[in-house]
Amino acid sequence: MGAYILRRILLMIPTMLGIMAISFAVIQFAPGGPIEQVIAQLSGQAGSATDRVSGGGSDLARDNSFDSAGESSGKYRGAQGLDPEFIAKLEKQFGFDKPPLERFATMIWNYARFDFGESYFRKVTVIDLIIEKMPVSISLGLWITFLSYGISIPLGIRKAVSDGSAFDIWTSGVVIVAYAIPGFLFAVLLVILFAGGSYWDWFPLRGLLSEGLQSATCKPWDARFDLIECVTVVAPDYFWHLALPLTALVLSSFATTTLLTKNSFLDEIRKQYV
């Protein structure tokens, strides 16, 4: 058993290297890279997302000059008329002046040190963004796990006990439809229906707490901790903000466990002995 576990752990290394190699190839060689985004910005063809790119050559763009000879670079789409020296500066800024193998080795080394570079959109390091958003992601993951198992196990048992009944048939339909609809699409539907999109404005569109409660704290070690306020005000507001995200994520996550629970219980019920 120990040898099997060790072998599976060691197999993770080439698997991760393969995934990173494929991701590197797609990002480095597919059209629409960072240099082409900067070029699109300069030519006025960038979308709203690329307009917000920070560190993507904006400083260089102010120093950019167009060559009078109309020289064009065939390496990047839309680079006609741009000074080759400006393109070379962009390549150096983004690391494209180095060979692909050297860039890949640098990426592996940086990842091993948890150095993911700087975000082009937020002007902060990626690791700082991960640390900032991790508490929210962990809380969502815990609530989704708790709710999905809390719903799917009792529902699967109930479906197994009443196998073939009307309840089993219509719940199976609901489970299959919920599993088939992508979570992000169901989230858009919930926003349109219940977050002021086109119909009812029952739930907030963003955030974890209302503006008046941003400074509230429910940490027992904090000097401003107030148990009554946390239980009666902060907690209800927190779950009010989580209602739509949790609904969208839970509906697409409990279907498999529900059907698995039902089939497992049916197998046990049909046995002559346990």
C-alpha positions, 0 to 999 in steps of 0.5 A, a space after each residue: 500500500 505504501 509503495 502504491 501511494 508513493 508511486 502515485 505521488 511520484 507520478 504527479 511530477 510528470 503529470 504536472 510538468 506535462 500540464 505546465 508544458 501544454 499551458 506554456 505552449 498555448 499561452 506562448 504561441 497562440 495568437 492574442 498574446 500580451 504583445 499583440 494586446 499592447 499593439 491592439 491598445 495602440 491601434 485602438 482595437 483593444 476591448 475593455 479588458 485589454 484597456 485595463 492591462 497594467 504593465 503591458 507596455 503602457 510606459 513604452 507606448 508613450 515613447 513609441 514612434 512610427 517609422 516613416 518607412 512603414 516597416 512592418 513586423 511579420 511576427 505580430 498581428 497589427 504591428 505594421 508601421 511600429 518601430 522595430 525597436 519598440 517591438 524589441 522593448 516589448 519582447 524584452 519586457 515580457 520575456 519573449 527575447 529569450 528562447 522558449 526552453 529558457 522561458 519554460 525553465 524560468 517559469 518552472 523555477 518561478 512556480 517552484 518558488 511561488 512567484 507567479 509574477 504581477 497581475 496585468 489588471 490589478 498592479 499587484 503580485 498574483 500571490 497577494 491576490 491569491 492570499 486576498 481571495 483565498 478566505 472567500 474561496 475557502 468559505 464558499 468551498 466549505 459551504 458548498 461541500 456541507 450543503 451538497 452532501 447535506 442535500 444529496 445523501 438524504 435525497 439519494 436515500 429517499 429516492 432509493 426507498 421510493 424507487 420508481 415512484 412519482 417522487 423518484 421520477 420528477 426528482 431525477 429529472 430535476 437532478 439531471 437538468 441541474 447537472 446539465 446546466 453549467 454553473 456559470 449559466 445558472 448564475 447568470 439566470 439567477 442574477 437576471 431573475 433575483 439580483 435586479 437584472 430584469 425582474 426582482 431585486 431581492 438579493 445583492 449583486 456583489 460583495 459579502 457584506 453590505 456597505 454599512 457592515 464592512 467594518 464589522 468584525 466577528 473575530 472573538 479576539 478583536 476588541 470590537 467583537 460584539 456577539 449580539 451584532 454578529 448573530 443578529 446583523 452580520 450573519 444574516 447579511 452574510 448569508 443573504 449575500 451568499 444565497 445566489 452564489 451558493 445556489 448556483 454552485 450547489 445545484 451543479 454539484 450535488 447531482 452525482 452524489 445523489 445518484 451515487 447514494 441512490 444506486 448504492 442504497 438500492 444495491 444494499 436493499 436488494 441483497 439478501 443479507 448485509 
